[in-house]
Amino acid sequence: MKRKYEKLSILILGLLMISTLYCFSQMRVGAERTGKYLSLLAGKNIGIVANLASVVNGVNVVDTLIRSGIKIVKIFSPEHGFRGYSEAGASVENFTDPVTGLDVISLYGNKKQPSATNLKGIDMIIFDIQDVGVRFYTYISTLTYVMEASAENRIPLIVFDRPNPNGFYIDGPVLEKEFASFVGMHPVPIVYGMTIGEYAKMVNGEGWLKNGLKCKLTVIPIENYTHQAHYQLPAWPSPNLVSMNAVYLYPSLCLFEGTMMSVGRGTRYPFEVFGHPEWLRCSFSFVPKTIMGMSIHPPFEGVECRGVDLRLITKNHPEYLGSIQLSWLIAAFTDLGDNPGFFTAYFDKLAGTAKLREQIMNGIPEEEIKMSWQEELQKFKLIRIKYLLYRD
């Protein structure tokens, strides 16, 4: 019976992917829809939040806008930098872009929000960042700070919307207020099923900006997109998400970043494997190394880690798509949890709650843990639906 349902799920997913291939051929991201926004930008001094994945037909959106006669006066860069990659957590410094000669102001490091001085002389801000639809992926936190700066300085904000590659489901614990941080600012689940444009509308509409501020927000929507589309990213959004498999696994495997485990940083396949030097019963192994542009001095550098290889999991087992997988985390804790340092303080921030850690430590089954999320997930869905621009 189980095999029958697995075959049926594979068939349904195949039909879904065939149907969405047609949508992809017709889909245009917000930045491509120039007729919707060029008139809004004409004659204005524009500041833009962009990075390496902010591309239109393979060309960075900053270069595209300048070629269209738009006056870009300043670039703002989130975590990982603008044209090149910085590793996760690394402070990004201000610099001058060698291609355009424009100042690039870092929004990751000592400050995460544009200052009034940074915004002086700017008439409008554009935000064009490829998100992956996961609460602890920091681009939505950068979005929030940019929205606050926009509101405080009375500068209109335009979000060029892009598809969410994990936009086809909603899952995980909803963040509790006392665990708010830069890796989770709002009461949303780990996977929230919204594009970054829809998320901006929700932040504005729910009064989640500081002091109840609201920014003057315009979202340039994606053409021919639905939340059920399995979108293939045209460029990798950060240095350690370098395959669609990793993007799909990220909501599950990033929780390991709050444990003593490695998630493959320092390999060519981060967030597709996980392991630890003491997990001796596993046959697969990897050795983390410094890889420039990806990871500098990763955990367990030069030490063999034994663990699990998931590089083909979403291709060979599409039933793993569409939900957060806790079984891998539970298995690792079951084998290695005698170590009192298995969970770090960071885990609760990633989870957005202390309950998940406590449930795993108390041996609660995965199904029961997931059931405990449902009441808060239903409340979130009622909020979410008010801000959707695309059908589910």
C-alpha positions in Angstrom: 0.0 0.0 0.0 2.8 2.4 0.9 4.5 1.7 -2.4 1.2 2.4 -4.2 0.9 5.8 -2.6 4.6 6.6 -3.3 4.1 5.8 -7.0 0.9 8.0 -7.0 2.8 10.9 -5.4 5.6 10.6 -8.0 3.0 10.6 -10.8 1.2 13.7 -9.4 4.5 15.5 -8.9 5.5 14.7 -12.5 2.2 16.1 -13.9 2.6 19.2 -11.7 6.2 19.8 -13.0 5.1 19.3 -16.6 2.3 21.9 -16.1 4.6 24.4 -14.5 7.2 24.0 -17.3 4.7 25.9 -19.5 4.3 28.6 -16.8 8.1 28.9 -16.6 8.3 29.6 -20.4 5.7 32.4 -19.9 6.9 33.6 -16.4 8.5 37.0 -16.0 9.9 38.2 -12.7 9.1 41.7 -11.5 12.4 43.2 -12.7 11.5 42.0 -16.3 8.2 43.8 -16.3 9.6 47.3 -17.2 6.3 48.6 -18.4 5.0 48.3 -14.8 7.7 50.5 -13.2 10.0 52.5 -15.6 7.6 55.5 -15.5 7.8 55.4 -11.6 11.6 55.6 -11.7 12.1 58.2 -14.5 13.9 61.3 -13.3 14.5 60.0 -9.8 17.6 59.2 -7.8 17.3 55.5 -7.1 18.9 53.4 -4.3 18.7 49.6 -4.9 19.1 46.6 -2.7 20.6 43.8 -4.9 23.1 41.0 -5.0 24.7 38.4 -7.3 21.3 36.6 -7.9 19.4 39.8 -8.8 19.6 39.0 -12.5 17.4 39.6 -15.5 18.3 37.2 -18.4 21.7 36.6 -16.8 22.5 40.3 -16.3 22.5 42.0 -13.0 19.5 44.2 -12.5 21.6 47.2 -11.6 23.4 47.0 -15.0 20.0 46.5 -16.7 18.4 49.5 -15.1 21.4 51.8 -15.8 21.3 50.7 -19.5 17.6 51.6 -19.5 18.5 55.2 -18.5 17.5 54.9 -14.8 19.7 56.9 -12.4 21.0 54.5 -9.9 22.9 56.5 -7.3 23.7 53.9 -4.6 23.7 50.1 -4.1 22.9 48.3 -0.8 24.2 44.8 -0.3 22.7 42.2 2.1 24.5 39.2 3.6 27.0 37.5 1.2 27.8 40.7 -0.8 26.9 42.2 -4.1 28.8 40.9 -7.1 30.9 38.4 -5.3 30.2 36.0 -2.5 31.1 36.3 1.2 30.6 33.3 3.4 27.7 33.1 5.8 28.1 35.3 8.9 31.1 37.2 7.4 31.0 40.9 7.9 30.7 42.7 4.5 32.4 46.0 4.1 31.4 49.1 2.1 33.2 49.4 -1.2 33.0 51.0 -4.7 31.5 48.7 -7.4 34.2 48.5 -10.1 31.7 48.0 -12.9 29.5 51.1 -12.2 31.7 53.2 -9.9 28.8 53.4 -7.5 29.1 53.2 -3.7 28.0 49.8 -2.3 26.7 50.1 1.3 26.8 46.9 3.3 23.6 45.9 5.2 25.4 43.0 6.9 28.0 43.5 9.6 28.2 46.4 12.0 24.8 47.8 10.7 21.9 46.1 9.1 19.8 49.1 8.1 20.5 52.1 5.8 21.0 55.3 7.8 19.5 58.6 7.0 23.0 59.7 5.8 23.1 56.7 3.4 19.7 57.6 2.0 20.3 61.3 1.6 19.4 62.5 -1.9 17.6 59.2 -2.7 14.0 59.5 -4.0 13.1 55.9 -4.2 14.4 52.5 -3.1 14.2 49.2 -5.1 14.5 45.9 -3.4 15.3 43.0 -5.7 16.6 40.0 -3.8 16.0 36.3 -4.6 14.6 34.7 -1.4 14.3 30.9 -0.7 11.2 31.2 1.5 12.7 30.1 4.8 12.4 32.2 8.0 16.1 31.9 9.0 17.3 33.0 5.6 18.3 36.5 6.4 17.1 38.4 3.3 13.6 38.9 4.8 15.2 40.4 7.8 17.1 42.8 5.6 13.8 43.6 3.8 12.3 44.5 7.2 15.1 46.9 8.1 14.9 48.5 4.6 11.2 48.9 5.0 11.7 50.6 8.4 14.3 53.0 6.9 12.0 53.7 4.0 9.2 54.6 6.4 11.4 56.7 8.7 12.8 58.7 5.8 9.6 58.8 3.9 11.1 57.3 0.8 8.9 55.0 -1.3 9.9 51.4 -1.7 9.4 49.2 -4.7 9.9 45.4 -4.4 10.6 43.6 -7.6 9.0 40.2 -6.8 10.7 36.9 -7.6 9.3 33.3 -7.2 9.8 31.4 -4.0 11.4 28.0 -4.7 9.9 26.7 -1.5 6.7 28.5 -2.0 4.5 25.4 -2.5 4.1 24.5 1.2 3.9 25.8 4.7 5.6 24.0 7.6 7.5 24.3 10.9 6.9 25.9 14.3 5.8 29.5 14.3 8.4 31.8 15.9 7.7 32.9 19.5 8.4 36.5 20.3 11.1 35.8 22.9 13.2 34.0 20.2 13.2 36.9 17.7 16.5 37.7 16.2 18.1 38.5 12.8 17.5 34.8 11.8 13.8 35.2 12.6 12.0 38.5 13.3 8.3 37.7 12.8 5.7 35.2 14.0 5.9 33.0 10.9 6.7 29.3 10.5 10.0 28.1 9.2 8.6 27.7 5.7 5.9 30.4 5.1 4.8 29.8 1.4 5.0 33.5 0.2 7.1 35.4 -2.3 9.2 38.2 -0.9 6.7 40.8 -2.3 3.9 39.1 -0.5 6.0 38.9 2.7 6.6 42.7 2.4 2.9 43.3 2.2 2.4 41.2 5.3 5.0 43.0 7.3 3.5 46.3 6.4 -0.1 45.2 6.9 0.4 43.5 10.2 2.2 46.4 11.7 5.4 44.5 12.3 7.7 47.4 11.6 9.2 49.3 14.5 6.8 51.6 16.3 4.0 50.5 14.0 5.5 52.3 11.0 4.3 51.6 7.5 6.3 52.3 4.4 4.9 53.4 1.0 5.2 50.0 -0.7 4.7 49.0 -4.3 5.2 45.4 -5.4 5.9 44.7 -9.1 4.4 41.2 -9.3 5.6 38.1 -11.2 3.7 37.3 -14.4 2.2 33.8 -14.7 3.3 32.5 -11.3 1.5 30.3 -8.8 2.7 29.0 -5.4 2.6 25.4 -6.7 5.3 26.2 -9.3 8.6 24.3 -8.7 10.8 27.2 -9.8 14.4 26.6 -10.9 16.6 29.4 -9.7 18.6 31.1 -12.5 21.4 32.0 -10.1 22.4 30.7 -6.7 21.3 33.1 -3.9 24.2 32.5 -1.5 27.5 30.7 -1.6 26.4 27.6 0.3 23.1 27.0 -1.6 24.5 25.9 -5.0 21.9 23.3 -6.1 18.1 23.0 -6.2 18.5 19.9 -4.0 20.2 22.1 -1.3 17.5 24.8 -1.6 14.8 22.1 -1.0 16.7 20.6 1.9 17.7 23.9 3.5 14.6 24.2 5.8 15.4 20.8 7.3 19.2 20.8 7.3 19.8 24.3 8.5 18.5 23.2 11.9 21.7 21.2 12.2 23.5 24.6 12.3 22.3 24.8 15.9 23.9 21.5 16.8 27.4 20.0 17.0 26.9 18.6 13.5 28.4 19.7 10.2 26.0 20.4 7.2 28.8 20.1 4.7 30.2 23.6 4.8 33.7 23.3 3.3 32.5 20.8 0.7 31.1 21.3 -2.8 27.8 20.1 -1.6 26.8 22.1 1.5 23.2 21.5 2.8 23.1 18.2 1.0 25.1 16.2 3.6 25.4 16.2 7.3 27.8 14.4 9.7 30.2 14.4 12.7 33.6 12.9 13.4 32.2 10.7 16.1 29.3 9.2 14.1 31.4 6.2 13.3 28.6 3.8 12.3 27.9 5.8 9.1 29.7 4.6 6.0 29.6 7.9 4.0 32.2 10.5 4.9 33.5 13.9 3.9 36.3 16.2 5.0 35.5 19.9 5.2 38.1 22.3 3.8 38.5 26.0 3.2 36.9 26.9 -0.2 37.4 30.5 -1.2 34.1 32.2 -2.0 32.2 29.5 -0.1 33.5 28.7 3.4 36.6 29.9 5.3 37.7 27.6 8.1 34.5 25.6 8.3 33.6 23.4 11.3 35.8 20.3 11.5 38.2 21.7 8.9 40.5 18.8 7.8 38.7 16.3 9.9 36.8 13.3 8.5 33.1 13.5 9.2 30.9 10.5 8.9 27.2 10.9 8.2 24.5 10.9 5.5 24.6 11.8 1.8 21.4 13.4 0.6 22.6 14.7 -2.8 20.0 12.7 -4.8 17.2 12.6 -2.3 14.8 15.0 -3.8 15.4 13.6 -7.3 15.0 10.0 -6.4 12.4 10.5 -3.7 10.2 13.5 -4.5 7.9 12.6 -1.6 10.5 14.3 0.6 9.5 17.6 -1.1 6.8 19.7 0.6 7.6 19.2 4.3 10.3 19.7 6.9 12.1 16.4 7.6 12.9 15.9 11.3 13.8 12.2 11.1 17.5 13.0 10.2 17.8 15.4 13.2 16.2 12.9 15.5 18.4 10.0 14.3 21.6 12.1 14.8 20.5 13.1 18.3 19.6 9.4 19.1 23.1 8.3 18.2 25.1 11.3 19.5 22.8 13.0 22.0 24.7 11.7 25.0 27.1 14.5 24.3 25.7 17.4 26.4 26.7 19.9 23.7 24.6 18.3 20.9 22.3 21.4 20.8 23.8 24.9 21.0 22.0 28.0 22.1 21.6 28.9 18.4 19.2 26.0 17.9 16.3 27.7 19.6 16.8 30.9 17.6 16.6 28.8 14.4 13.6 26.9 15.5 12.0 30.0 16.9 11.0 28.1 20.0 12.6 26.0 22.8 9.9 23.4 22.4 11.3 21.6 19.4 14.6 21.0 21.2 12.8 19.8 24.3 10.6 17.5 22.3 13.5 15.8 20.5 15.4 15.4 23.8 12.3 13.8 25.3 12.0 11.3 22.5 8.7 12.7 21.1 8.0 11.1 17.7 8.2 13.2 14.6 4.5 12.9 13.8 3.6 14.1 17.3 6.0 17.0 17.1 4.5 18.1 13.8 0.9 17.8 15.2 1.9 20.3 17.9 2.6 22.9 15.2 -0.8 22.7 13.6 -2.9 25.2 15.7 -0.4 28.0 15.2 0.1 27.1 11.5 -3.7 27.5 11.0 -3.6 30.9 12.6 -0.7 32.0 10.4 -2.5 30.8 7.3 -5.4 33.1 8.1 -3.0 36.0 8.2 -1.1 34.9 5.1 -4.1 34.7 2.9 -4.8 38.4 3.2 -1.5 39.3 1.4 -1.3 36.8 -1.4 -0.8 38.0 -4.9 -0.8 34.6 -6.5 -3.0 31.6 -6.2 -2.0 28.5 -4.2 
